Amino acid sequence: LQPRMANFTDFDALEAEPDVRLRYCEAPDGTIPDAYILPGTKSTVADLRRLKQAGWAGPLGKALERGASVVGICGGLQMLGLHIADPDGVEAPSGGEEGLGILPIRTRFAAAKQTSQVRGVHLDSGAEVEGYEIHQGRSEAAAGPVTPALRLSERGGRPCRDFDGARAFEGRAWGTYVHGLFDRAEFRRAFVNGLRAARGWAPLSGGAPYDPHYELDRLADHVGAHVDMDRILDLAGI
């Protein structure tokens, strides 16, 4: 669990799967799960340093050696690379930080933030994916070609032919800039079945029903029940 974790809803759908036990871990506890997922963060460099201080670098490498998966979403992708450079001090006045060294990429921060809705395909499973990007910085190959995690077919409502993220260790280590991947049942089930296959377990079909707007609807209902919304809308001129 990163102190500045962002986009908490990325994993709600995954947690709803009946054959998934999702935990948020502060520090290594000696166990090796089927997969580690490094989430997005509001401060990548600071949270990367915190992960190192908590002793995560060694366990992540050992988990890969023993057949587990390691996944990075957005800031998590950047952390899994070799180095994060920040020459303009967007996040780190010190200029950057060495990554966890699992994916063969380097990231360079920039002031401009990239935001867009995207659609595409997860290359390992062939499952369709959709979600959104919201990040600063670009990741590129550290040396030689990088095997991407996704092939994007649409960005911001326009067709594209872009690749996203990176993968290594025969696909067991991978990362992407796309949030919301697990909201789509096809990809979510493909991901979980991949973990089941690593255990020698049979795949399951389908997936737990999931409404990505459920929590927001609950919040709206709660606010509506306790706040005079007509008065607020009147004050706002709506």
Order of alpha helices (4+ residues) and beta strands (2+ residues): alpha-beta-alpha-alpha-beta-alpha-beta-beta-beta-beta-beta-beta-beta-beta-alpha-alpha-alpha
